[in-house]
Amino acid sequence: MTILLYIALGYLLITGGILYLNKRDFTPLPPTPRNYFDEQAPPVTICIPARNEANSIERCVRSAIDQQYPNHHVIVLDDQSTDGTSEILHSLCEQYPDTLTVIDGNPKPDDWLGKSWACHQLSEQALGDILVFIDADTWLEPETTSRVVRTMGSDIVDFITLWPMQKFGSFWEKTVIPLVYFALLTLLPTRYVYQSPKWLPQFLKRKMAPFFAAANGQFMAFKKGAYKAIDGHQSVKKEIVEDVELAKNIKKGGFRMKMYHGKNAVSCRMYESGEELWQGFRKNFFAGFGHNPVLFIGMGLLHIITFIIPLLSLPFLFLWGSTKALLLALAAVLLMYIQRFSVDKWFGWKFRYGLLHPLGVGWYQVLGIRVLSDYFNGESAQWKDRNI
């Protein structure tokens, strides 16, 4: 038990250091000065793939149309929707004929996954110098596009991704989804997404760059030249976590990228029911580990050791354990909650759900067992009435 507690404490000390760095580096987009684009505003195309998004598509499209940026156009691809999405888009198109274009998606080829196929079709219709891809369950603040375009110019980057402010409704959304951001901010030093680590030898920097790539497909903005140079979504047509793979391709291609906190820029509600939440993560959880069962199982065990065992062991250690083991467990639990409450405060989430962090970790362990079963039995998840 003492060895496991040392492992937990060591892991939390390392991730705590990464979180501290990210509190300084992972910032919102800077504001855009007034009249900044009066003389020159490169054309921007906002691309939205939509399949059965009747509950969210109108808010998403209206927020894209209402951008204060002076030179933008919105294209939505209706990916054979059957739930009323098509009717909503037709009505919006009549209201905004100059700003909005709706195209009907072609049948998906067998060797493509649905979202990448939809985004590829959108990219072929987009005329802007900058292509912005957003999900249909997101919505933008009016100045978002201006801030992104200005930042791409001032930071001299080819690709920007934003991590939206996540909005929750159900108990399990509030318990489970924050762990995605928690993992990102405690495992990835975001400064290395933008610049290579100084401690890496020069000959390794280009080779190691993709290991520090991350992206959120809910908001991605590319300079069109960079997007075309890496073959866009065609290069990730079979990838479930296509956003991360696109970021890796940007790095491999020698282009520069940066990611930002989505505060006051973009918001999202990913799922609206427990079943949707389960199926949504089921389709991409294992893919996020490169379909590597050893890495997947190893990280699952590490999370059990770090976030579940110290808390569950406390009453037993208090009654029958050594003082040393009890102090180690208390330190691990304290560090866990300091990190979690720090992330909760950062994103405006309620602290009481932070107390349920070990429950959220347990939910992912159950999901992990299911996706491993899918992997070894050759089963596939379904999403939007399609097999993944």
C-alpha positions in Angstrom: 0.0 0.0 0.0 2.8 2.4 0.9 4.4 1.9 -2.6 1.1 2.7 -4.3 0.7 5.9 -2.2 4.2 7.0 -3.2 3.3 6.5 -6.8 0.1 8.5 -6.4 1.9 11.3 -4.6 4.7 11.4 -7.2 2.2 11.6 -10.1 0.3 14.4 -8.4 3.5 16.4 -7.8 4.5 16.1 -11.5 1.0 17.0 -12.8 0.7 19.8 -10.2 3.8 21.4 -11.7 2.4 21.1 -15.2 -0.9 22.7 -14.1 1.0 25.6 -12.5 2.8 26.2 -15.8 -0.5 26.0 -17.7 -2.1 28.6 -15.4 0.4 31.1 -16.9 0.5 29.8 -20.5 -3.0 28.7 -21.4 -4.7 32.0 -21.8 -7.8 33.4 -23.5 -7.5 35.1 -26.9 -6.2 38.7 -26.6 -8.8 41.4 -27.5 -8.9 43.1 -30.9 -8.3 46.9 -31.0 -11.2 48.9 -32.4 -11.1 49.5 -36.1 -8.3 47.0 -36.4 -9.7 45.5 -39.7 -10.8 48.7 -41.3 -8.1 48.6 -44.0 -7.5 44.9 -44.5 -9.6 41.9 -43.4 -8.6 38.6 -45.0 -11.7 36.6 -46.0 -12.8 33.9 -43.5 -15.1 31.0 -44.1 -16.8 29.4 -41.0 -17.5 25.8 -41.8 -20.2 23.8 -39.8 -20.8 20.1 -40.3 -24.3 19.2 -39.2 -26.0 15.8 -38.9 -29.2 15.6 -36.8 -28.5 18.7 -34.8 -32.0 20.2 -34.6 -31.6 21.1 -30.9 -28.5 23.2 -31.4 -28.0 24.2 -35.0 -29.9 27.5 -35.0 -28.0 29.0 -32.1 -24.7 27.8 -33.6 -25.4 29.2 -37.1 -26.8 32.5 -35.9 -23.8 33.1 -33.7 -21.5 32.4 -36.7 -23.6 34.8 -38.9 -23.5 37.5 -36.2 -19.7 37.8 -36.1 -18.5 41.4 -36.0 -15.7 40.5 -38.4 -16.2 42.5 -41.6 -15.3 39.8 -44.2 -16.8 36.4 -43.3 -19.1 33.8 -44.8 -20.8 30.8 -43.2 -21.2 27.4 -44.9 -23.2 24.6 -43.3 -23.1 21.0 -44.6 -26.3 19.2 -44.0 -25.1 15.6 -43.6 -28.3 13.7 -44.6 -30.1 14.8 -41.4 -33.5 13.3 -40.6 -34.5 15.2 -37.4 -35.6 18.7 -38.7 -32.1 20.1 -39.1 -32.7 20.6 -42.8 -35.8 22.6 -42.3 -34.1 24.9 -39.8 -31.2 25.5 -42.1 -33.5 26.2 -45.1 -35.3 28.9 -43.0 -32.0 30.5 -41.9 -30.8 30.5 -45.5 -33.8 32.5 -46.6 -33.1 35.0 -43.8 -29.4 35.4 -44.6 -28.9 34.7 -48.3 -25.7 36.8 -48.5 -23.9 35.4 -45.5 -25.1 31.8 -45.3 -24.7 28.9 -47.7 -26.2 25.5 -47.0 -25.0 22.5 -49.0 -26.3 19.0 -49.0 -23.7 16.3 -48.1 -22.9 13.6 -50.5 -23.1 9.9 -49.4 -20.2 8.9 -47.2 -17.5 6.7 -48.9 -16.7 3.5 -47.1 -13.2 4.5 -46.3 -14.1 7.8 -44.6 -15.5 8.6 -41.2 -18.5 10.9 -41.1 -17.1 14.1 -39.6 -14.0 14.2 -41.7 -16.0 13.6 -44.8 -18.3 16.4 -44.0 -15.4 18.8 -43.2 -13.6 17.8 -46.4 -16.7 18.7 -48.5 -17.0 22.0 -46.6 -13.3 22.8 -47.3 -13.8 22.3 -51.0 -16.6 24.9 -51.1 -14.8 27.4 -48.8 -13.3 30.5 -50.5 -11.7 32.2 -47.5 -8.0 32.6 -46.7 -8.8 31.3 -43.3 -11.0 28.3 -42.6 -12.7 28.0 -39.3 -14.3 24.7 -38.4 -16.8 24.6 -35.5 -19.1 21.9 -34.3 -22.9 22.4 -34.5 -23.2 22.2 -30.7 -21.0 25.3 -30.2 -21.8 29.0 -30.2 -19.5 31.9 -30.7 -19.2 35.3 -29.1 -19.5 38.2 -31.6 -15.8 39.1 -31.5 -14.4 35.6 -31.7 -13.5 35.6 -35.4 -11.8 39.0 -35.2 -9.8 37.9 -32.2 -8.7 34.7 -33.9 -7.7 36.4 -37.2 -5.7 39.0 -35.3 -4.0 36.4 -33.2 -3.0 34.3 -36.2 -1.3 37.4 -37.6 0.4 38.7 -34.4 1.6 35.3 -33.2 2.5 34.2 -36.8 0.7 30.9 -36.5 -1.0 28.7 -39.1 -3.5 26.9 -36.9 -5.4 27.9 -33.8 -7.6 25.8 -31.7 -9.8 26.9 -28.8 -11.0 24.9 -25.9 -14.6 26.0 -25.4 -16.3 26.9 -22.1 -18.2 23.7 -21.5 -21.9 24.0 -20.4 -23.5 21.2 -18.5 -27.0 20.1 -17.7 -27.2 16.6 -16.3 -25.4 15.1 -13.3 -23.1 12.9 -15.3 -22.1 15.8 -17.6 -21.0 17.8 -14.6 -19.2 14.8 -13.1 -17.5 13.4 -16.2 -16.7 16.1 -18.8 -14.5 18.3 -16.6 -12.0 15.4 -16.4 -11.2 15.9 -20.1 -9.9 19.4 -19.3 -8.4 18.2 -16.1 -6.3 15.6 -17.9 -5.3 18.1 -20.6 -4.1 20.8 -18.2 -2.3 18.4 -15.8 -0.5 16.3 -18.5 0.3 18.6 -21.4 2.5 21.7 -20.9 0.6 23.9 -23.4 3.7 26.1 -24.1 5.1 23.2 -26.0 2.2 23.1 -28.4 3.5 26.5 -29.6 7.3 26.1 -29.2 9.7 23.2 -28.9 11.1 22.5 -25.4 14.4 24.2 -25.0 15.8 21.1 -23.2 15.3 18.9 -26.3 18.4 18.4 -28.5 18.0 20.3 -31.8 18.0 17.1 -33.9 15.0 15.8 -31.9 12.8 18.9 -31.9 11.1 18.3 -35.3 10.7 14.5 -34.6 9.2 15.1 -31.2 7.0 18.0 -32.1 3.8 15.8 -32.8 4.0 14.4 -29.3 3.1 17.9 -28.0 0.2 18.4 -30.4 -3.3 18.7 -29.1 -6.5 20.2 -30.6 -10.2 20.5 -29.9 -12.3 19.8 -33.0 -15.1 22.0 -31.6 -13.1 25.0 -32.8 -10.2 24.9 -35.2 -8.9 27.7 -37.5 -6.4 27.1 -40.3 -4.7 29.3 -42.7 -5.9 27.8 -46.0 -2.4 27.3 -47.3 -1.4 25.2 -44.3 -4.6 23.2 -44.4 -4.1 22.4 -48.1 -0.4 21.5 -47.6 -1.2 18.8 -45.0 -4.1 17.5 -47.3 -6.7 18.8 -44.8 -9.3 16.3 -43.5 -8.4 13.9 -46.3 -5.2 13.2 -44.3 -7.3 12.0 -41.3 -10.3 10.5 -43.1 -10.1 7.3 -41.1 -9.2 8.9 -37.7 -11.7 9.0 -34.9 -9.9 11.8 -33.1 -9.3 13.7 -36.3 -8.6 17.0 -34.4 -5.5 15.7 -32.6 -4.3 14.0 -35.8 -4.7 17.3 -37.7 -2.6 19.0 -35.1 0.1 16.4 -35.4 0.1 16.8 -39.2 0.5 20.6 -38.7 3.5 20.0 -36.6 4.9 17.3 -38.9 4.5 19.8 -41.8 6.7 22.4 -40.0 3.8 24.8 -39.5 3.1 26.6 -36.2 0.1 26.2 -34.0 -1.2 27.5 -30.7 -4.2 26.7 -28.5 -6.1 29.0 -26.3 -8.7 29.0 -23.5 -12.1 29.6 -25.0 -13.3 32.1 -22.3 -15.5 34.8 -23.8 -15.0 33.3 -27.3 -16.7 29.9 -27.7 -19.0 27.8 -25.7 -20.3 24.2 -26.1 -22.7 21.7 -24.7 -21.3 18.4 -25.9 -24.0 16.0 -24.9 -27.5 16.3 -23.6 -28.2 12.9 -22.0 -26.4 10.1 -20.1 -26.7 7.7 -23.1 -25.4 10.3 -25.5 -22.5 11.0 -23.1 -21.6 7.3 -22.9 -21.8 6.7 -26.6 -19.9 9.9 -27.4 -16.9 9.0 -25.2 -17.2 5.3 -26.2 -16.4 6.1 -29.8 -13.2 8.1 -29.1 -11.8 7.1 -25.7 -9.6 4.3 -26.9 -8.6 6.2 -30.1 -7.3 8.9 -27.9 -4.6 6.4 -26.7 -3.7 5.5 -30.3 -5.5 2.2 -29.9 -2.6 1.0 -27.7 -4.1 -1.4 -25.1 -0.9 -1.5 -23.0 -0.8 2.3 -22.7 -4.6 2.4 -22.2 -4.6 -0.2 -19.4 -1.5 1.4 -17.8 -3.1 4.8 -17.6 -6.3 3.3 -16.3 -4.4 1.6 -13.4 -2.4 4.8 -12.7 -5.6 6.8 -12.4 -7.1 4.2 -10.0 -3.9 4.3 -7.9 -3.8 8.1 -7.9 -7.4 9.2 -7.6 -9.4 6.3 -6.1 -7.1 4.2 -3.8 -5.9 7.1 -1.5 -9.4 8.3 -0.8 -10.8 4.8 -0.2 -7.9 3.8 2.0 -8.3 6.7 4.4 -10.7 5.1 6.9 -8.8 1.8 7.0 -5.5 3.6 7.4 -7.0 5.8 10.1 -8.1 2.7 12.1 -5.4 0.2 11.3 -2.6 1.7 9.2 0.7 3.3 10.0 1.0 7.0 10.5 3.3 7.2 7.5 0.8 5.6 5.1 -2.0 7.7 6.5 0.0 10.9 6.0 0.8 9.8 2.4 -2.9 9.2 1.6 -3.9 12.5 3.1 -1.3 14.3 1.1 -2.4 12.6 -2.1 -6.1 13.4 -1.5 -5.3 17.0 -0.6 -3.2 17.5 -3.8 -5.9 15.9 -5.9 -8.5 18.3 -4.7 -6.2 21.3 -4.9 -5.7 20.5 -8.6 -9.3 19.8 -9.3 -10.7 22.9 -7.5 -8.1 25.0 -9.3 -9.4 23.8 -12.7 -13.0 24.2 -11.5 -12.4 27.8 -10.5 -10.6 28.5 -13.8 -13.6 27.4 -15.9 -16.3 28.5 -13.5 -17.6 25.0 -12.6 -19.3 24.2 -9.3 -16.9 23.0 -6.6 -19.4 20.4 -5.3 -18.9 18.4 -8.4 -15.2 18.6 -8.0 -15.7 16.6 -4.8 -16.9 13.8 -7.0 -13.7 13.6 -9.0 -13.0 10.0 -7.9 -16.5 9.0 -9.1 -15.8 10.6 -12.5 -12.5 8.6 -12.6 -14.5 5.5 -11.8 -17.0 6.2 -14.6 -14.1 6.3 -17.1 -12.7 3.0 -15.7 -16.1 1.3 -16.4 -16.1 2.9 -19.9 -12.5 1.6 -20.4 -13.6 -1.9 -19.7 -16.4 -1.5 -22.3 -14.1 -0.1 -25.0 -11.5 -2.8 -24.4 -14.3 -5.3 -24.9 -15.2 -3.6 -28.1 -11.6 -3.7 -29.2 -11.0 -7.4 -28.5 -14.4 -8.6 -29.7 -14.3 -6.5 -32.9 -17.4 -4.5 -32.0 -18.0 -0.9 -32.9 -19.7 2.1 -31.3 -22.5 4.0 -33.1 -22.7 7.7 -33.5 -25.4 9.7 -35.4 -26.8 6.4 -36.6 -23.5 5.3 -38.1 -21.0 2.7 -37.0 -17.6 4.1 -36.0 
